[in-house]
Amino acid sequence: MNWRNYTLSREKFTNDFNYDTNEGLDKKKKLIFIVGGLVILALIVIGGIFAKGKMEISSLNKKAENFVEIKDYEEAAKIYSDLYTKTGDVEYKSKKNQMDIMAETKTNMDEAKNLEQQGEYVKAIALYKQIPAEDKDNYKKASDRINSLKSDVVKKASAFIDSGNTASASSLLSEYLGLVPDDKSASDLYKKVSGKTDAEVKQVITREVTSQPSSNLSAANATANSIRNSYQYVTAGEANVRSGPSKSSSSVRVLYKGEEVYVYDTYVESASRIWCKIDGGWISYNTLNGNFR
C-alpha cells in the first residue's frame, strides 16, 4: 500500500468514526429531550388536575356558604358531606354535622310556632327545649318563647279547672312541669287540682323529666364525642366493617359478637346512625351498643 492510499484510508476511518460518534450523541440528545419533554408534560397534567381539584373544592365551599347564608342547611349539609368524601378532611365532617343540627333546629322552631298558634303550648315548649345552646340566636329566641308561654299554660290549665275538667288540667300541668319543673305557680296549681302532697308532686315531676326526649341529633353528636378514642365491643351477632361511613360503602370484613374494637373517630350520618372509625374501616355504632343483635 502506497502512502497516498494509506492516508486516504485513515481519513475515511476517522470521518466514519466521527460520524458515528456524532450520530450517537445526537440520538442521546434527542432521547434526553424526549424524556425531559414527557416529564414536563406529566408535571403540567398533574398540576392541571391538582389545580382543577382545588378549584372544584373552592367552588363547592362557596356554594355551601351561599346555602348557609340563605339558611338552606340541608343543601349545605349535602355539599359538606361531599367535600368530606372527596378530601377526607374532618373539618367538613364537623361542618356537615353542624348543618344537620341547624336544619333540625330550623324545623323545630317552625313546628313550635305552628303548635303555639294551635294552642298546643306544652308541645311547643318541648320543641323549644330541644334547641341547642350552640345556636345562640335561636336558643335565645326559644328561651324567650318558653318564658312567654309559661303564663299561657297556667291560663289554659285554669280554664280547664273553671270548666270542671280537672283531669285535663292535671294532665296538662304534669306534662308541663316535666319540661319546666321550677315553675312554682304551675306546681302549686297542680298540687291543688290533683290533691297530691309536695313529695308526690316532686315524684311526678321527676318521672316526667326523665321521660322527656332530648334533641335527637344533639344527643347523637354527644354520644359520638363520648365514644371517640375508646374501646368498644361488638354486641351484634355479626357486624360489617365497611370501607367508608355509609351503608352503601363496600364491606371489607366481618366482626363477631364480643370482639373488641378501638374507636379512633366518629361520623354522625343521622340521629339514628353513628359510624365509628376502627382499624381497617368503619362500623355502625348500632352493632356496638346493643341496638342490633
C-alpha positions in Angstrom: 0.0 0.0 0.0 1.4 3.3 -1.0 1.4 6.3 1.3 -1.4 8.1 -0.5 -3.8 5.1 -0.2 -2.9 4.8 3.5 -3.6 8.4 4.1 -7.0 8.2 2.3 -8.0 5.1 4.2 -7.1 6.7 7.5 -9.0 9.8 6.7 -12.1 7.7 5.7 -11.9 5.8 9.0 -11.6 8.9 11.0 -14.5 10.5 9.2 -16.7 7.4 9.7 -15.8 7.3 13.4 -16.6 10.9 13.9 -19.8 10.5 12.0 -20.9 7.5 14.2 -19.9 9.4 17.4 -21.8 12.5 16.4 -24.8 10.4 15.4 -24.7 8.7 18.8 -24.5 12.0 20.6 -27.4 13.3 18.5 -29.6 10.3 19.4 -28.7 10.7 23.1 -29.6 14.3 23.0 -32.9 13.5 21.3 -33.7 10.9 23.9 -32.9 13.3 26.7 -35.0 15.9 25.0 -38.0 13.5 24.6 -37.8 12.2 28.2 -37.5 15.8 29.5 -40.5 16.8 27.4 -42.5 13.9 28.7 -41.6 14.7 32.3 -42.6 18.4 31.8 -45.8 17.3 30.1 -46.6 14.9 33.0 -46.0 17.7 35.5 -48.2 20.0 33.6 -51.0 17.4 33.5 -50.6 16.6 37.2 -50.6 20.3 38.0 -53.7 20.9 35.9 -55.5 18.0 37.7 -54.4 19.4 41.1 -55.5 22.9 40.1 -58.8 21.6 38.8 -59.4 19.7 42.1 -58.6 22.8 44.1 -60.9 24.9 42.0 -63.7 22.3 42.5 -63.2 22.3 46.2 -63.2 26.1 46.4 -66.4 26.2 44.2 -68.2 23.7 46.5 -67.1 25.6 49.6 -68.5 28.8 48.1 -71.7 27.0 47.2 -72.1 25.6 50.7 -71.6 29.1 52.2 -74.3 30.5 49.9 -76.7 27.9 51.1 -75.8 28.6 54.8 -76.4 32.3 54.1 -80.0 31.7 52.8 -80.5 29.2 55.7 -80.8 26.1 53.4 -78.9 24.0 55.9 -80.0 20.6 54.3 -78.4 21.5 51.0 -75.3 22.9 52.7 -75.0 19.6 54.7 -75.1 17.6 51.4 -72.2 19.6 50.0 -70.1 19.4 53.1 -70.7 15.6 53.1 -69.5 15.5 49.5 -66.4 17.6 50.4 -65.6 15.2 53.3 -65.9 12.3 50.9 -63.6 14.0 48.3 -61.0 15.3 50.8 -61.2 13.2 53.9 -60.9 16.5 55.9 -62.7 16.1 59.2 -63.4 19.8 59.2 -66.0 19.1 56.5 -67.5 16.3 58.6 -67.8 18.6 61.5 -69.5 21.3 59.3 -71.8 18.7 57.9 -72.9 17.7 61.5 -73.4 21.4 62.4 -75.6 21.9 59.3 -77.7 18.8 60.4 -78.2 20.3 63.8 -79.0 23.7 62.2 -81.5 22.1 59.9 -83.2 20.2 62.8 -83.2 23.5 64.8 -84.9 25.4 62.0 -87.5 22.6 61.6 -88.2 22.6 65.4 -88.5 26.3 65.5 -91.0 26.4 62.6 -93.0 23.5 64.1 -93.1 25.1 67.6 -94.5 28.3 66.1 -97.3 26.3 64.4 -98.1 24.5 67.7 -98.3 27.8 69.5 -100.9 29.0 67.1 -102.9 25.8 67.6 -102.8 26.3 71.4 -100.5 23.3 72.0 -98.3 25.3 74.3 -96.6 22.3 76.1 -95.7 20.6 72.8 -94.3 23.9 71.6 -92.2 24.3 74.7 -90.9 20.7 74.2 -89.6 21.6 70.8 -88.2 24.9 72.0 -86.3 23.0 74.7 -84.6 21.0 72.0 -82.8 24.0 70.5 -79.1 23.6 71.3 -77.2 26.3 73.2 -74.6 26.3 70.4 -77.1 28.0 68.2 -77.0 31.2 70.2 -79.5 33.2 68.1 -82.2 30.5 68.0 -81.5 29.4 71.6 -82.3 32.9 72.9 -85.4 33.1 70.8 -86.5 29.7 72.1 -85.8 30.7 75.7 -87.8 33.9 75.3 -90.8 32.0 73.8 -90.7 29.5 76.7 -90.8 32.3 79.2 -93.7 33.8 77.3 -95.6 30.5 77.1 -95.4 29.8 80.9 -98.3 32.1 81.7 -100.3 30.7 78.7 -100.0 27.1 80.1 -101.2 28.2 83.6 -104.1 30.2 82.0 -105.1 27.1 79.9 -105.0 24.8 83.0 -107.1 27.4 85.0 -109.6 27.4 82.2 -109.9 23.6 82.3 -110.4 23.8 86.1 -113.1 26.5 85.8 -115.0 24.4 83.3 -114.8 21.4 85.7 -112.3 19.5 83.5 -109.8 18.9 86.3 -108.4 15.7 84.7 -107.2 17.7 81.6 -105.8 20.4 83.9 -103.9 17.8 85.9 -102.5 16.1 82.8 -101.5 19.4 81.2 -99.7 20.6 84.3 -97.8 17.4 85.0 -96.6 17.3 81.4 -95.6 20.9 81.5 -93.7 20.5 84.8 -91.7 17.7 83.3 -90.4 20.4 81.0 -90.3 23.4 83.3 -90.0 21.9 86.8 -89.1 25.2 88.5 -92.4 27.0 87.7 -93.8 27.4 91.2 -97.2 28.8 90.2 -97.8 25.8 87.9 -96.5 23.4 90.7 -98.9 25.0 93.3 -101.8 24.8 90.8 -101.0 21.1 90.0 -100.9 20.3 93.7 -104.2 22.0 94.3 -106.0 20.3 91.3 -104.5 16.8 91.8 -104.7 16.8 95.6 -101.1 15.5 95.8 -98.6 16.2 98.6 -95.3 18.1 97.9 -93.4 14.8 97.9 -95.9 13.2 95.4 -95.7 16.3 93.1 -91.9 16.1 93.2 -92.1 12.4 92.3 -94.4 13.1 89.4 -92.2 15.9 88.1 -89.1 13.7 88.3 -90.8 11.0 86.4 -91.9 13.4 83.7 -88.5 15.0 83.4 -86.8 11.6 82.8 -89.3 10.7 80.1 -88.7 13.9 78.1 -86.8 13.3 74.8 -83.7 15.2 74.1 -82.7 16.6 70.7 -82.0 13.5 68.6 -79.2 14.9 66.6 -77.7 16.7 69.6 -77.8 13.5 71.5 -76.2 11.6 68.7 -73.4 14.1 68.5 -72.9 13.9 72.2 -72.7 10.1 72.0 -70.3 10.3 69.1 -68.0 12.6 71.1 -68.2 10.3 74.2 -67.2 7.1 72.4 -64.3 8.6 70.4 -60.9 7.3 71.5 -62.4 4.4 73.4 -62.6 0.7 73.3 -66.0 -0.8 72.4 -67.3 -4.4 72.0 -69.4 -5.9 69.2 -72.9 -6.7 70.6 -74.4 -7.8 67.3 -74.0 -11.4 66.1 -72.2 -10.2 63.0 -71.1 -6.6 62.2 -69.8 -5.4 58.8 -66.7 -3.3 58.7 -67.1 -1.0 55.7 -64.7 1.0 53.5 -66.5 4.2 54.4 -69.1 5.7 56.8 -72.1 4.6 54.8 -74.3 1.6 54.2 -73.5 1.9 50.5 -69.8 1.5 51.2 -68.4 -2.0 50.4 -67.9 -4.4 53.3 -64.2 -5.2 53.8 -64.6 -7.7 56.6 -66.9 -9.1 59.3 -66.6 -8.9 63.1 -68.4 -11.1 65.5 -70.1 -10.7 68.9 -67.6 -10.0 71.7 -64.8 -8.7 69.6 -63.0 -5.6 70.8 -62.5 -2.5 68.7 -60.9 0.8 69.3 -62.8 3.9 68.0 -60.4 6.4 66.5 -63.0 8.8 65.1 -66.8 9.0 64.6 -69.2 10.3 62.0 -72.8 11.1 62.6 -74.8 10.2 59.5 -78.2 10.8 61.1 -79.8 10.9 64.5 -80.1 7.1 64.4 -76.8 6.1 62.9 -73.3 6.9 64.1 -70.3 5.4 62.3 -67.1 4.5 64.2 -63.6 4.6 62.5 -61.7 1.5 63.6 -58.7 -0.4 62.3 -59.4 -1.3 58.7 -62.6 0.7 58.1 -65.9 1.9 59.6 -68.5 0.1 61.7 -72.0 1.2 62.7 -72.4 2.0 66.4 -75.7 0.2 66.4 -73.7 -3.0 66.3 -71.8 -1.9 69.4 -74.5 -0.5 71.6 -77.0 -3.4 71.7 -79.4 -2.0 69.1 -78.6 -4.8 66.6 -78.2 -8.3 68.0 
